[in-house]
Amino acid sequence: SVMCIFDSAGPAGAGYGSAPRAAPRPAAAPPPSRPGQGPVFASPSVRALAREIGVDIYQVPGSGPAGRISSDDVKAFARSRPEGAPAAPVPLPDFSQFGATEEVDLSRLRRTIARNLGNSWNQIPHVTLHAQAEIDELDRQRQALRASGRRASITAVLVQQVVAALKAEPVINASFDAGAGKLVLKRYYNIGIAVDTERGLVVPVIRDADSKSLDDLAAELTDLAERARAGKASPDELSGASFTITNLGTLGVGEFTPIINPPEVAILGVGASESRPVWNGESFEPRLTLPLSLSIDHRAVDGADGARFLSALTRGLAAPGLI
């Protein structure tokens, strides 16, 4: 619940018929609070607004009584910042007043990840589309390949089918140049694969994935992931992706919202496969499905473009032609 305290409308008037009295001399208005000094007087809703729009409330001059800060003060301060200026970090409260705490220094990689993904989320209008790919036939073909001694990882198949879908929808394999107002379409297919390591998330890149066989992709993926986890991947192997895949299926996650890895304009999230009832026109039957989540940069990519990409990808996964 929120408690509101309203001031009275003003001094009460004299009783009916009484002699008029001189109005009391108004007290001098207190000077506005000076930013960054002393306590801050602001309601919880005003503090929440400041956090939401990235304003350090300790820097906002208050125009109300005793320097109280209003929502208009917060908005005016936000508008006064130079366009494109980064928001000042909002200081955290003292959590030790609630109980025991521990501070852990972030690694250089973790700080880089935080900065890059924060910029991506704040600057790119994300739209996430979801689809379910039926993969019964894919699973059957993978089992047949494994029985013959060949590698057949789901990630390798995904890379192969993603390349085919990118060729069908080239706007997804691009970068958006906001300053020049241009879209850079890429004629190469370098697929980044997000890898969870003890140091944090890294994205090794399969270069020219369109020119490699399924066996080559599987071998390179295994090698890159192992060296990335060991911290031995070279800078060249961690750069130059035109599109990224992040797979949380091994952790039991279904659909989610992956954050775009700039300067790319889209990223594919892959969840855990599961058996689901699917209507075949006459009855429900169990089908093995794979959840796909595509986040797009809506400045450069329309929802229909993303939907067509997902449609091409689900068709390819349903009939992959591995054997």
SEMI-640826 format. One record per residue: x, y, z of N, C-alpha, C in turn; residue in three letters. Coordinates in steps of 0.2 Angstrom, whole numbers, padded with zeros to 4 digits, always signed. Example, Ala and Ser with C-alpha at 12.3 -4.5 7.8 and 13.67 -1.06 7.14 Angstrom:
2
+0066-0028+0039+0062-0022+0039+0066-0016+0039ALA/+0064-0011+0035+0068-0005+0036+0064+0000+0039SER/
This chain:
323
+0004-0006+0000+0000+0000+0000+0004+0006+0000SER/+0002+0012-0003+0005+0018-0003+0002+0023+0001VAL/+0005+0026+0006+0002+0031+0010+0004+0038+0007MET/-0002+0042+0006-0001+0049+0003-0002+0054+0008CYS/+0001+0059+0009+0000+0064+0014-0001+0071+0010ILE/-0007+0074+0010-0009+0080+0007-0009+0086+0011PHE/-0006+0091+0009-0006+0097+0012-0012+0100+0012ASP/-0014+0105+0017-0021+0108+0016-0020+0113+0011SER/-0026+0116+0009-0026+0120+0003-0023+0127+0005ALA/-0023+0129+0011-0020+0135+0012-0022+0137+0019GLY/-0021+0143+0022-0023+0146+0028-0031+0146+0028PRO/-0034+0144+0034-0041+0144+0034-0043+0152+0035ALA/-0049+0153+0031-0051+0160+0031-0055+0162+0038GLY/-0055+0168+0039-0059+0171+0046-0066+0169+0046ALA/-0069+0168+0052-0076+0166+0052-0080+0171+0049GLY/-0086+0169+0047-0091+0174+0044-0092+0180+0048TYR/-0092+0186+0045-0093+0192+0048-0088+0195+0052GLY/-0082+0191+0053-0077+0193+0057-0073+0199+0053SER/-0069+0203+0057-0065+0208+0054-0060+0205+0050ALA/-0058+0208+0044-0053+0205+0040-0046+0206+0044PRO/-0042+0200+0043-0035+0200+0046-0030+0200+0040ARG/-0024+0203+0042-0019+0203+0037-0017+0196+0036ALA/-0015+0194+0030-0013+0187+0029-0006+0187+0032ALA/-0005+0181+0035+0002+0180+0037+0007+0180+0032PRO/+0013+0183+0034+0019+0184+0029+0021+0177+0027ARG/+0022+0175+0021+0024+0169+0019+0031+0168+0021PRO/+0033+0162+0023+0040+0160+0025+0044+0160+0019ALA/+0050+0161+0020+0055+0161+0014+0055+0154+0012ALA/+0055+0153+0005+0056+0146+0003+0063+0144+0004ALA/+0063+0137+0006+0070+0135+0007+0074+0134+0000PRO/+0080+0135+0001+0084+0134-0006+0084+0127-0008PRO/+0084+0127-0015+0084+0120-0018+0090+0116-0015PRO/+0089+0109-0015+0094+0105-0013+0100+0105-0018SER/+0106+0105-0016+0112+0105-0020+0113+0097-0022ARG/+0114+0096-0028+0115+0089-0030+0122+0086-0027PRO/+0121+0080-0025+0127+0076-0023+0128+0078-0015GLY/+0124+0082-0012+0126+0084-0005+0120+0082-0001GLN/+0121+0080+0005+0116+0079+0010+0111+0074+0009GLY/+0106+0073+0013+0101+0067+0012+0096+0069+0006PRO/+0093+0064+0003+0089+0065-0003+0082+0064+0000VAL/+0077+0068-0002+0070+0068+0000+0067+0066-0006PHE/+0064+0060-0007+0060+0058-0013+0056+0052-0011ALA/+0050+0052-0014+0046+0046-0013+0049+0040-0016SER/+0046+0034-0014+0049+0027-0017+0047+0027-0024PRO/+0041+0030-0026+0040+0030-0033+0045+0034-0038SER/+0047+0040-0035+0052+0044-0038+0058+0041-0038VAL/+0060+0037-0033+0067+0034-0033+0067+0028-0038ARG/+0061+0025-0039+0060+0019-0044+0061+0022-0051ALA/+0058+0028-0052+0058+0031-0059+0065+0032-0060LEU/+0069+0035-0056+0076+0037-0057+0080+0031-0059ALA/+0079+0025-0055+0082+0019-0057+0081+0016-0064ARG/+0074+0017-0065+0072+0014-0072+0075+0018-0078GLU/+0076+0024-0077+0079+0028-0083+0086+0030-0082ILE/+0089+0027-0077+0096+0027-0076+0099+0034-0074GLY/+0095+0037-0069+0097+0043-0066+0099+0042-0059VAL/+0105+0045-0057+0108+0045-0051+0104+0050-0047ASP/+0099+0048-0042+0095+0053-0039+0099+0057-0034ILE/+0105+0055-0032+0109+0060-0028+0112+0066-0032TYR/+0111+0066-0039+0113+0071-0043+0108+0076-0045GLN/+0101+0074-0043+0096+0078-0045+0094+0084-0041VAL/+0094+0090-0043+0092+0096-0039+0084+0095-0037PRO/+0082+0096-0031+0075+0095-0029+0072+0102-0029GLY/+0066+0103-0032+0063+0109-0032+0057+0110-0027SER/+0056+0105-0023+0050+0105-0019+0052+0108-0012GLY/+0048+0108-0007+0049+0110+0000+0055+0106+0003PRO/+0060+0110+0006+0066+0106+0009+0070+0102+0004ALA/+0069+0104-0003+0073+0101-0008+0071+0094-0010GLY/+0064+0093-0009+0061+0087-0010+0061+0086-0018ARG/+0063+0080-0020+0063+0078-0027+0057+0075-0030ILE/+0054+0078-0035+0048+0076-0039+0050+0072-0045SER/+0045+0068-0048+0046+0065-0054+0048+0070-0059SER/+0045+0076-0059+0047+0081-0064+0054+0083-0064ASP/+0057+0083-0058+0064+0085-0057+0068+0079-0060ASP/+0066+0073-0059+0070+0067-0062+0070+0068-0069VAL/+0064+0069-0072+0063+0069-0080+0067+0075-0082LYS/+0067+0081-0079+0071+0086-0082+0078+0085-0081ALA/+0080+0082-0076+0088+0080-0076+0090+0076-0081PHE/+0085+0071-0083+0087+0066-0088+0087+0069-0095ALA/+0083+0074-0096+0083+0078-0102+0089+0082-0103ARG/+0091+0085-0097+0097+0090-0098+0104+0086-0099SER/+0104+0080-0099+0110+0076-0100+0111+0077-0108ARG/+0118+0077-0110+0119+0077-0117+0117+0071-0120PRO/+0114+0071-0126+0111+0065-0130+0117+0060-0131GLU/+0115+0054-0129+0120+0049-0130+0125+0048-0124GLY/+0124+0053-0119+0129+0052-0113+0127+0046-0109ALA/+0131+0042-0107+0130+0036-0103+0127+0038-0096PRO/+0122+0034-0094+0119+0036-0087+0124+0034-0082ALA/+0124+0039-0077+0128+0038-0071+0126+0031-0067ALA/+0131+0027-0065+0129+0021-0061+0125+0023-0055PRO/+0119+0020-0054+0115+0021-0048+0118+0017-0042VAL/+0120+0021-0036+0123+0018-0031+0118+0013-0027PRO/+0121+0008-0025+0116+0003-0021+0116+0005-0014LEU/+0110+0002-0011+0109+0004-0004+0114+0000+0000PRO/+0115+0001+0006+0119-0003+0011+0116-0009+0013ASP/+0117-0014+0010+0114-0021+0011+0115-0024+0018PHE/+0121-0022+0021+0123-0024+0027+0118-0023+0033SER/+0114-0018+0032+0109-0016+0037+0104-0022+0037GLN/+0103-0026+0032+0098-0031+0032+0101-0038+0034PHE/+0108-0039+0034+0111-0045+0035+0118-0046+0033GLY/+0121-0051+0033+0128-0052+0031+0128-0052+0024ALA/+0134-0049+0021+0135-0049+0014+0142-0050+0012THR/+0144-0051+0006+0150-0053+0004+0151-0049-0003GLU/+0157-0046-0004+0158-0042-0010+0163-0046-0014GLU/+0162-0048-0021+0166-0052-0025+0168-0047-0031VAL/+0174-0046-0032+0177-0043-0038+0175-0046-0044ASP/+0173-0043-0049+0171-0046-0055+0178-0047-0059LEU/+0178-0052-0063+0184-0053-0067+0184-0048-0073SER/+0190-0047-0076+0190-0042-0082+0185-0044-0087ARG/+0184-0051-0089+0180-0054-0094+0173-0052-0092LEU/+0171-0053-0085+0164-0052-0083+0162-0045-0083ARG/+0167-0040-0082+0165-0033-0083+0164-0032-0090ARG/+0168-0035-0094+0167-0033-0102+0160-0036-0104THR/+0159-0042-0102+0152-0045-0103+0147-0040-0101ILE/+0147-0038-0095+0142-0033-0092+0141-0027-0096ALA/+0147-0024-0098+0147-0018-0101+0143-0019-0108ARG/+0146-0024-0112+0143-0025-0119+0136-0027-0119ASN/+0134-0032-0115+0127-0034-0115+0122-0028-0112LEU/+0125-0024-0107+0121-0019-0105+0120-0014-0111GLY/+0125-0012-0114+0124-0008-0120+0120-0010-0125ASN/+0120-0017-0126+0116-0020-0131+0109-0019-0129SER/+0107-0021-0123+0100-0021-0121+0097-0014-0121TRP/+0102-0009-0119+0099-0002-0118+0099+0002-0125ASN/+0103+0000-0130+0103+0003-0136+0099+0000-0142GLN/+0098-0007-0141+0095-0011-0147+0088-0012-0145ILE/+0083-0011-0149+0076-0013-0147+0075-0020-0149PRO/+0075-0024-0144+0075-0031-0145+0068-0034-0146HIS/+0066-0038-0151+0060-0042-0151+0062-0049-0152VAL/+0059-0053-0148+0060-0060-0148+0054-0064-0150THR/+0056-0068-0155+0051-0073-0159+0052-0080-0156LEU/+0047-0084-0155+0048-0091-0153+0045-0096-0158HIS/+0048-0101-0159+0045-0107-0163+0047-0113-0160ALA/+0043-0119-0163+0045-0126-0161+0047-0129-0167GLN/+0052-0132-0167+0054-0137-0173+0053-0144-0171ALA/+0050-0147-0176+0049-0155-0175+0055-0158-0177GLU/+0058-0162-0173+0064-0165-0174+0065-0173-0173ILE/+0059-0176-0174+0059-0183-0174+0063-0186-0179ASP/+0063-0184-0185+0067-0186-0191+0074-0185-0190GLU/+0076-0179-0187+0082-0177-0186+0085-0181-0181LEU/+0082-0183-0176+0084-0187-0170+0085-0194-0173ASP/+0081-0197-0178+0082-0203-0181+0088-0203-0185ARG/+0089-0198-0189+0095-0198-0193+0102-0197-0189GLN/+0102-0193-0184+0107-0193-0179+0109-0200-0176ARG/+0104-0203-0174+0106-0210-0171+0109-0215-0176GLN/+0106-0214-0182+0109-0218-0188+0117-0216-0189ALA/+0118-0210-0189+0125-0208-0190+0130-0210-0184LEU/+0127-0209-0178+0131-0212-0173+0132-0219-0173ARG/+0127-0223-0175+0128-0230-0176+0134-0232-0181ALA/+0135-0227-0186+0140-0229-0191+0147-0226-0189SER/+0147-0223-0183+0153-0220-0180+0155-0213-0182GLY/+0150-0209-0185+0151-0202-0187+0148-0198-0181ARG/+0151-0192-0181+0149-0187-0176+0143-0184-0179ARG/+0138-0182-0174+0132-0179-0176+0129-0175-0170ALA/+0133-0170-0168+0130-0166-0162+0125-0162-0165SER/+0120-0160-0160+0114-0156-0162+0117-0149-0164ILE/+0122-0147-0161+0125-0140-0162+0127-0140-0170THR/+0131-0145-0172+0133-0145-0179+0128-0145-0184ALA/+0122-0148-0182+0116-0148-0187+0113-0141-0187VAL/+0113-0138-0181+0110-0132-0180+0114-0127-0184LEU/+0121-0127-0184+0125-0122-0188+0123-0123-0195VAL/+0123-0130-0198+0122-0131-0205+0115-0128-0207GLN/+0110-0129-0203+0103-0127-0205+0102-0119-0204GLN/+0106-0117-0199+0106-0109-0198+0109-0106-0204VAL/+0114-0108-0207+0117-0106-0213+0112-0106-0219VAL/+0109-0111-0220+0104-0112-0225+0098-0107-0224ALA/+0096-0106-0218+0091-0101-0216+0093-0094-0217ALA/+0100-0092-0216+0102-0086-0217+0103-0084-0224LEU/+0104-0089-0228+0104-0088-0236+0097-0087-0238LYS/+0092-0089-0235+0085-0088-0237+0083-0081-0235ALA/+0086-0079-0229+0084-0072-0227+0090-0068-0225GLU/+0094-0066-0230+0100-0062-0229+0100-0056-0224PRO/+0094-0053-0223+0094-0047-0219+0096-0049-0212VAL/+0095-0056-0210+0097-0058-0203+0105-0058-0202ILE/+0108-0059-0208+0116-0060-0208+0119-0053-0210ASN/+0118-0049-0205+0119-0042-0207+0121-0038-0201ALA/+0123-0031-0202+0125-0027-0196+0121-0020-0198SER/+0119-0017-0193+0116-0010-0194+0120-0004-0192PHE/+0121+0000-0197+0125+0006-0196+0121+0012-0195ASP/+0119+0013-0189+0115+0018-0187+0117+0025-0189ALA/+0123+0027-0189+0126+0033-0191+0125+0035-0198GLY/+0126+0030-0202+0126+0031-0209+0119+0029-0212ALA/+0115+0026-0208+0108+0024-0210+0108+0018-0215GLY/+0113+0013-0214+0114+0008-0219+0114+0001-0216LYS/+0112-0004-0219+0112-0011-0217+0118-0014-0221LEU/+0122-0017-0218+0128-0020-0221+0126-0028-0221VAL/+0125-0030-0227+0123-0037-0228+0130-0041-0229LEU/+0130-0047-0226+0137-0050-0226+0136-0057-0230LYS/+0141-0057-0235+0141-0063-0239+0145-0069-0237ARG/+0147-0068-0231+0151-0074-0227+0146-0076-0221TYR/+0148-0082-0219+0144-0085-0214+0148-0088-0208TYR/+0150-0083-0204+0154-0085-0198+0149-0085-0192ASN/+0148-0091-0189+0143-0093-0184+0147-0093-0177ILE/+0145-0088-0173+0147-0089-0166+0143-0093-0162GLY/+0147-0097-0157+0143-0102-0153+0145-0100-0146ILE/+0140-0098-0142+0141-0096-0135+0143-0102-0131ALA/+0148-0101-0127+0151-0106-0123+0152-0104-0116VAL/+0149-0108-0111+0149-0106-0104+0156-0108-0101ASP/+0160-0104-0098+0166-0106-0095+0166-0103-0088THR/+0171-0106-0085+0172-0104-0078+0173-0096-0077GLU/+0176-0093-0082+0178-0086-0082+0172-0082-0085ARG/+0167-0085-0088+0161-0081-0090+0160-0084-0097GLY/+0155-0080-0101+0153-0082-0107+0158-0080-0113LEU/+0160-0084-0117+0164-0082-0123+0161-0085-0129VAL/+0162-0082-0135+0159-0084-0141+0164-0086-0146VAL/+0167-0092-0147+0171-0094-0152+0167-0094-0159PRO/+0171-0093-0164+0167-0093-0171+0169-0098-0176VAL/+0164-0101-0179+0166-0106-0184+0166-0101-0191ILE/+0172-0101-0194+0172-0096-0200+0170-0100-0206ARG/+0167-0097-0211+0165-0100-0217+0161-0106-0216ASP/+0156-0106-0211+0153-0112-0210+0149-0115-0216ALA/+0148-0111-0221+0144-0114-0226+0148-0119-0231ASP/+0155-0118-0230+0160-0122-0234+0162-0129-0230SER/+0159-0130-0225+0161-0136-0221+0156-0141-0220LYS/+0158-0148-0220+0154-0153-0219+0151-0154-0212SER/+0146-0158-0211+0144-0159-0204+0149-0162-0200LEU/+0153-0167-0203+0159-0170-0199+0164-0164-0197ASP/+0165-0160-0202+0170-0155-0200+0168-0150-0195ASP/+0161-0148-0196+0158-0144-0191+0158-0147-0184LEU/+0157-0153-0183+0156-0156-0177+0163-0156-0174ALA/+0168-0158-0178+0175-0158-0175+0178-0151-0173ALA/+0176-0146-0177+0179-0140-0175+0175-0137-0169GLU/+0169-0138-0169+0165-0136-0163+0168-0139-0156LEU/+0169-0145-0156+0172-0149-0150+0179-0146-0149THR/+0183-0145-0154+0189-0142-0152+0189-0135-0150ASP/+0185-0130-0153+0184-0123-0151+0181-0123-0144LEU/+0176-0127-0142+0173-0127-0136+0178-0129-0130ALA/+0182-0134-0131+0187-0136-0127+0192-0131-0125GLU/+0195-0128-0131+0200-0123-0130+0197-0116-0127ARG/+0191-0115-0128+0188-0109-0125+0187-0110-0118ALA/+0185-0116-0116+0184-0117-0108+0191-0117-0105ARG/+0196-0119-0108+0203-0119-0106+0206-0112-0106ALA/+0203-0107-0109+0206-0101-0110+0211-0100-0115GLY/+0211-0105-0120+0216-0105-0125+0214-0103-0132LYS/+0208-0101-0133+0206-0098-0139+0209-0092-0141ALA/+0211-0091-0147+0215-0085-0149+0209-0079-0150SER/+0212-0073-0150+0207-0067-0151+0204-0068-0158PRO/+0207-0070-0163+0204-0071-0170+0198-0076-0169ASP/+0199-0081-0165+0194-0086-0165+0188-0084-0161GLU/+0189-0078-0157+0183-0075-0153+0180-0069-0156LEU/+0181-0068-0163+0179-0062-0166+0177-0063-0173SER/+0173-0059-0176+0171-0059-0183+0165-0063-0184GLY/+0161-0065-0179+0154-0068-0181+0149-0064-0184ALA/+0146-0067-0189+0140-0063-0192+0133-0065-0189SER/+0133-0070-0185+0127-0073-0182+0129-0077-0176PHE/+0125-0077-0171+0127-0081-0165+0121-0086-0163THR/+0123-0092-0160+0119-0097-0158+0121-0098-0150ILE/+0116-0097-0146+0117-0099-0139+0112-0105-0137THR/+0115-0110-0134+0111-0116-0133+0111-0117-0125ASN/+0105-0116-0122+0104-0118-0115+0100-0124-0114LEU/+0099-0128-0119+0095-0134-0118+0098-0139-0113GLY/+0105-0139-0113+0108-0144-0109+0107-0142-0101THR/+0105-0136-0100+0103-0134-0093+0095-0134-0092LEU/+0092-0137-0096+0085-0138-0095+0080-0132-0097GLY/+0083-0127-0100+0079-0121-0101+0075-0122-0108VAL/+0069-0119-0108+0065-0120-0114+0066-0113-0118GLY/+0060-0109-0119+0061-0103-0122+0064-0098-0118GLU/+0068-0093-0121+0071-0088-0117+0072-0082-0122PHE/+0075-0076-0119+0076-0070-0123+0084-0069-0123THR/+0087-0072-0129+0094-0071-0129+0095-0063-0131PRO/+0101-0061-0128+0103-0054-0130+0108-0053-0136ILE/+0106-0049-0140+0110-0048-0147+0117-0047-0145ILE/+0122-0050-0149+0129-0048-0148+0131-0043-0154ASN/+0131-0037-0152+0133-0032-0157+0140-0033-0160PRO/+0141-0031-0167+0136-0028-0171+0131-0032-0175PRO/+0130-0038-0173+0125-0042-0176+0118-0040-0175GLU/+0113-0042-0179+0106-0039-0179+0102-0045-0176VAL/+0104-0051-0175+0100-0056-0172+0104-0061-0169ALA/+0101-0065-0164+0104-0071-0161+0099-0076-0160ILE/+0101-0082-0160+0096-0088-0160+0098-0092-0153LEU/+0092-0092-0149+0092-0096-0143+0089-0103-0144GLY/+0093-0108-0141+0090-0115-0142+0089-0118-0135VAL/+0083-0121-0134+0081-0124-0128+0082-0131-0128GLY/+0079-0134-0123+0079-0141-0122+0073-0145-0126ALA/+0075-0150-0129+0070-0154-0133+0065-0157-0128SER/+0059-0158-0131+0054-0162-0126+0049-0165-0131GLU/+0046-0170-0128+0040-0173-0132+0034-0170-0130SER/+0030-0168-0136+0024-0164-0135+0019-0167-0139ARG/+0012-0166-0137+0007-0168-0141+0006-0163-0147PRO/+0006-0166-0153+0005-0162-0159-0001-0164-0163VAL/-0006-0160-0165-0012-0162-0168-0010-0163-0176TRP/-0012-0169-0178-0010-0171-0185-0016-0171-0190ASN/-0021-0168-0188-0027-0167-0192-0033-0171-0190GLY/-0031-0177-0186-0036-0182-0184-0035-0183-0176GLU/-0029-0183-0174-0028-0184-0167-0022-0181-0165SER/-0020-0181-0158-0014-0179-0156-0009-0185-0155PHE/-0003-0183-0157+0002-0189-0157+0009-0185-0154GLU/+0013-0189-0151+0019-0186-0148+0024-0185-0153PRO/+0027-0179-0152+0032-0177-0157+0038-0174-0153ARG/+0044-0175-0155+0050-0172-0152+0051-0165-0154LEU/+0051-0160-0150+0051-0153-0153+0057-0150-0149THR/+0059-0145-0153+0065-0141-0151+0063-0134-0150LEU/+0063-0130-0144+0061-0123-0144+0067-0119-0147PRO/+0065-0114-0151+0069-0109-0154+0067-0102-0152LEU/+0072-0098-0150+0070-0091-0148+0075-0086-0152SER/+0072-0082-0157+0076-0078-0161+0075-0071-0159LEU/+0080-0067-0156+0080-0060-0154+0082-0056-0160SER/+0079-0051-0162+0081-0047-0168+0081-0040-0166ILE/+0086-0036-0170+0086-0029-0169+0081-0026-0173ASP/+0076-0023-0170+0070-0021-0174+0071-0014-0178HIS/+0077-0011-0177+0079-0006-0181+0080-0008-0188ARG/+0083-0014-0189+0085-0016-0195+0081-0022-0198ALA/+0078-0026-0193+0074-0032-0195+0067-0032-0193VAL/+0063-0033-0198+0056-0033-0196+0054-0040-0193ASP/+0048-0040-0190+0046-0046-0187+0045-0051-0192GLY/+0042-0049-0198+0041-0054-0203+0047-0057-0206ALA/+0053-0053-0206+0059-0056-0208+0061-0062-0203ASP/+0061-0060-0197+0062-0065-0192+0058-0071-0192GLY/+0052-0070-0193+0047-0076-0194+0049-0080-0200ALA/+0051-0077-0206+0053-0081-0211+0059-0085-0210ARG/+0064-0082-0207+0070-0085-0205+0068-0092-0200PHE/+0064-0091-0195+0062-0096-0191+0059-0102-0195LEU/+0054-0100-0199+0051-0104-0203+0055-0109-0208SER/+0060-0105-0211+0065-0109-0215+0069-0114-0210ALA/+0071-0111-0204+0075-0115-0200+0071-0122-0197LEU/+0065-0121-0196+0061-0126-0193+0060-0131-0199THR/+0059-0129-0205+0058-0134-0210+0065-0138-0211ARG/+0070-0134-0211+0077-0138-0212+0078-0143-0206GLY/+0076-0141-0200+0077-0146-0195+0073-0152-0195LEU/+0067-0151-0198+0062-0156-0198+0064-0161-0204ALA/+0068-0159-0209+0070-0164-0214+0077-0162-0216ALA/+0082-0164-0211+0089-0161-0212+0093-0164-0218PRO/+0091-0170-0220+0094-0174-0225+0101-0176-0223GLY/+0102-0178-0217+0109-0180-0215+0112-0186-0218LEU/+0107-0191-0220+0109-0197-0223+0105-0198-0229ILE/
